[in-house]
Amino acid sequence: MDSSITNSQHIPISYKAEVERKLIHLLSLLIPIIYSFVNDKWIGFSIMFPIMIFALTVNFFTNKEGRMRELLLGLYGDILREHESKPKWYMLNGASYVIIAATLCLVLFPINVFLVAFSVLVISDTCAALMGRRFGKKKLYDSKTIIGTVSFFLSGCFVALFIVLTRTIEPIGLLFFVVGIFVGTIGELFAKQISIDDNFVVPLLTGSVSWALFALFSVPIY
């Protein structure tokens, strides 16, 4: 990734646009909600794969010079971060990364691990962004604030607690998820420095670490 793109990530959109962006982000919760009722990996994949192709197609035309780009930017250009709206065909926006991560995690992880990993991405990312930008004064690292990072971790723990209680997961599973969420929080903190979108790295780290702990201690997870 070139330096101009990296630098542009430090230029924030307005707080109003951030709120609008996160409200759309919260719609992604429909994915784990629907999947929890479907409860079948391959049916879930058959739904998510076409959605992923559609999202990537829209992303492509958003970044390709032409009339379609102008139309799409007119619809939602104000909530795109600067690097996402550059006319480069390979530049993925946050929504595309969310859909790709959802599809990949759905295939890789057991349903309950997926529900936690992906729900944490949606809810904790929203809490971190809104709390950090509104109340964050002290920086923890780069553009990340202490309150934003703490909000990410704590909200993730509440998400895990809710899913453990409602999905009849072994109580020790909450500890495994908390460790996974902690690693995911670290991933979110440093994702920009390794040029990986946090919407992609957070659920994969959270899910992988959590699932590994379930396997290591032979605790069933479905």
C-alpha positions as CSV (number, residue, x, y, z in Angstrom):
1,M,0.0,0.0,0.0
2,D,1.5,3.3,-1.0
3,S,2.2,6.1,1.5
4,S,-0.5,8.4,0.3
5,I,-3.2,5.9,1.1
6,T,-1.7,5.2,4.5
7,N,-1.5,8.8,5.3
8,S,-5.1,9.5,4.2
9,Q,-6.4,7.0,6.7
10,H,-5.4,9.5,9.4
11,I,-7.9,12.1,8.0
12,P,-11.2,11.4,9.8
13,I,-14.6,11.8,8.3
14,S,-17.1,14.0,10.2
15,Y,-18.6,12.6,13.4
16,K,-22.0,12.7,11.8
17,A,-20.7,10.7,8.9
18,E,-19.1,8.3,11.4
19,V,-22.4,7.8,13.1
20,E,-24.1,7.1,9.7
21,R,-21.3,4.7,8.8
22,K,-21.7,2.8,12.1
23,L,-25.5,2.6,11.8
24,I,-25.0,0.9,8.5
25,H,-22.3,-1.3,10.1
26,L,-24.8,-2.4,12.7
27,L,-27.0,-3.8,10.0
28,S,-24.4,-6.5,9.6
29,L,-25.7,-8.0,12.8
30,L,-28.5,-9.4,10.6
31,I,-25.8,-11.9,9.4
32,P,-25.3,-13.7,12.8
33,I,-28.9,-13.3,13.8
34,I,-30.1,-15.0,10.6
35,Y,-27.4,-17.6,10.8
36,S,-28.3,-18.5,14.4
37,F,-31.7,-19.5,13.1
38,V,-30.5,-21.2,9.9
39,N,-27.9,-23.1,11.9
40,D,-26.4,-24.7,8.8
41,K,-22.9,-23.8,7.5
42,W,-23.5,-24.5,3.9
43,I,-26.9,-22.8,3.7
44,G,-25.3,-19.8,5.3
45,F,-22.4,-19.9,2.8
46,S,-24.9,-20.2,-0.1
47,I,-26.5,-17.0,1.1
48,M,-23.3,-15.1,1.9
49,F,-21.3,-16.0,-1.2
50,P,-23.6,-14.1,-3.6
51,I,-23.8,-11.2,-1.2
52,M,-20.0,-11.1,-1.2
53,I,-19.8,-11.1,-5.0
54,F,-22.4,-8.3,-5.1
55,A,-20.5,-6.2,-2.6
56,L,-17.2,-6.7,-4.5
57,T,-18.9,-5.7,-7.7
58,V,-20.3,-2.5,-6.2
59,N,-16.9,-1.8,-4.7
60,F,-15.2,-2.3,-8.1
61,F,-17.5,0.2,-9.8
62,T,-17.2,2.6,-6.9
63,N,-13.4,2.8,-7.6
64,K,-13.5,2.6,-11.4
65,E,-13.6,6.0,-13.2
66,G,-16.9,6.5,-15.0
67,R,-20.5,7.3,-14.7
68,M,-21.2,4.4,-12.3
69,R,-18.6,5.7,-9.9
70,E,-20.2,9.1,-9.8
71,L,-23.6,7.6,-9.2
72,L,-22.4,5.4,-6.3
73,L,-20.3,8.1,-4.7
74,G,-23.4,10.3,-4.8
75,L,-25.3,7.7,-2.9
76,Y,-22.8,7.0,-0.1
77,G,-19.6,8.8,-0.8
78,D,-19.9,11.1,2.2
79,I,-19.4,8.1,4.6
80,L,-16.4,6.6,2.9
81,R,-13.0,7.3,4.3
82,E,-10.7,9.1,2.0
83,H,-8.6,6.1,1.1
84,E,-11.7,4.1,0.3
85,S,-12.9,6.6,-2.3
86,K,-9.7,6.7,-4.3
87,P,-10.2,5.6,-8.0
88,K,-8.1,2.4,-7.6
89,W,-9.9,-0.8,-8.7
90,Y,-8.2,-2.9,-6.0
91,M,-9.1,-0.6,-3.1
92,L,-11.7,-2.3,-0.8
93,N,-13.9,-0.4,1.4
94,G,-14.9,-1.4,5.0
95,A,-18.2,-2.9,3.9
96,S,-16.5,-5.2,1.5
97,Y,-14.0,-6.4,4.2
98,V,-16.9,-7.0,6.5
99,I,-18.7,-9.2,4.0
100,I,-15.5,-11.1,3.0
101,A,-14.7,-11.7,6.7
102,A,-18.2,-12.9,7.4
103,T,-18.1,-15.4,4.5
104,L,-14.7,-16.7,5.5
105,C,-15.4,-17.0,9.2
106,L,-18.7,-18.7,8.5
107,V,-16.8,-21.4,6.6
108,L,-13.9,-21.7,9.0
109,F,-15.5,-21.6,12.5
110,P,-18.2,-23.5,14.4
111,I,-21.4,-21.5,14.5
112,N,-21.0,-20.3,18.1
113,V,-17.4,-19.1,17.5
114,F,-18.7,-17.3,14.4
115,L,-21.5,-15.7,16.3
116,V,-19.1,-14.3,18.9
117,A,-16.3,-13.3,16.5
118,F,-18.5,-11.5,14.0
119,S,-20.8,-9.9,16.5
120,V,-17.8,-8.5,18.4
121,L,-16.5,-7.0,15.1
122,V,-19.8,-5.2,14.5
123,I,-20.7,-4.1,18.0
124,S,-17.2,-3.4,19.4
125,D,-16.0,-1.6,16.4
126,T,-19.0,0.6,16.6
127,C,-18.5,1.3,20.3
128,A,-14.8,2.0,19.9
129,A,-15.3,4.4,17.0
130,L,-18.1,6.4,18.5
131,M,-16.8,6.5,22.1
132,G,-13.2,7.1,21.0
133,R,-14.1,10.0,18.7
134,R,-16.6,11.6,21.1
135,F,-14.7,11.2,24.4
136,G,-11.2,10.0,23.6
137,K,-8.6,12.5,24.7
138,K,-5.6,10.4,25.4
139,K,-4.0,8.5,22.6
140,L,-3.0,4.9,23.2
141,Y,-1.3,4.2,19.9
142,D,-1.3,6.2,16.7
143,S,-4.8,7.5,16.2
144,K,-6.4,5.0,18.7
145,T,-7.6,6.4,22.0
146,I,-7.5,4.7,25.4
147,I,-11.3,5.0,25.8
148,G,-11.9,3.7,22.3
149,T,-9.8,0.6,22.9
150,V,-11.3,-0.1,26.3
151,S,-14.8,0.3,24.9
152,F,-13.9,-2.2,22.2
153,F,-12.7,-4.8,24.7
154,L,-15.5,-4.4,27.3
155,S,-18.3,-4.3,24.8
156,G,-16.8,-7.5,23.2
157,C,-16.9,-9.2,26.6
158,F,-20.5,-8.3,27.0
159,V,-21.3,-9.7,23.6
160,A,-19.5,-12.9,24.5
161,L,-21.3,-13.2,27.8
162,F,-24.7,-12.8,26.1
163,I,-23.9,-15.5,23.5
164,V,-22.5,-17.9,26.1
165,L,-25.7,-17.5,28.2
166,T,-28.1,-17.8,25.4
167,R,-26.4,-20.5,23.4
168,T,-25.8,-22.9,26.3
169,I,-22.0,-22.8,26.0
170,E,-19.9,-24.2,28.8
171,P,-19.1,-21.4,31.3
172,I,-15.4,-21.8,30.8
173,G,-16.0,-20.8,27.2
174,L,-16.5,-17.2,28.3
175,L,-12.9,-17.1,29.4
176,F,-11.8,-18.5,26.0
177,F,-13.8,-15.9,24.2
178,V,-12.4,-13.1,26.5
179,V,-8.9,-14.2,25.6
180,G,-9.8,-14.2,21.9
181,I,-11.4,-10.8,22.2
182,F,-8.3,-9.4,23.9
183,V,-6.2,-10.6,21.0
184,G,-8.7,-9.2,18.6
185,T,-8.5,-5.9,20.4
186,I,-4.7,-5.9,19.9
187,G,-5.3,-6.7,16.3
188,E,-7.7,-3.8,15.9
189,L,-5.1,-1.5,17.6
190,F,-2.3,-2.3,15.2
191,A,-4.1,-3.4,12.0
192,K,-3.4,-0.1,10.2
193,Q,0.3,-0.5,10.8
194,I,0.4,-3.8,9.0
195,S,-1.9,-2.6,6.2
196,I,-4.7,-5.0,7.1
197,D,-8.2,-3.7,7.5
198,D,-9.5,-4.2,11.1
199,N,-12.9,-5.4,9.7
200,F,-11.0,-8.4,8.4
201,V,-8.4,-9.1,11.1
202,V,-10.6,-8.7,14.2
203,P,-13.1,-11.6,13.6
204,L,-10.4,-13.9,12.3
205,L,-8.1,-13.3,15.3
206,T,-10.9,-13.4,17.8
207,G,-12.4,-16.6,16.3
208,S,-9.1,-18.4,15.7
209,V,-7.8,-17.8,19.3
210,S,-11.1,-18.7,20.9
211,W,-11.6,-21.8,18.8
212,A,-8.0,-22.9,19.5
213,L,-8.6,-22.7,23.2
214,F,-11.8,-24.7,23.0
215,A,-9.8,-27.4,21.1
216,L,-6.8,-27.2,23.4
217,F,-8.9,-27.9,26.6
218,S,-11.3,-30.3,24.8
219,V,-14.4,-28.1,25.6
220,P,-17.2,-28.8,23.1
221,I,-18.3,-25.8,20.9
222,Y,-20.9,-26.0,18.2
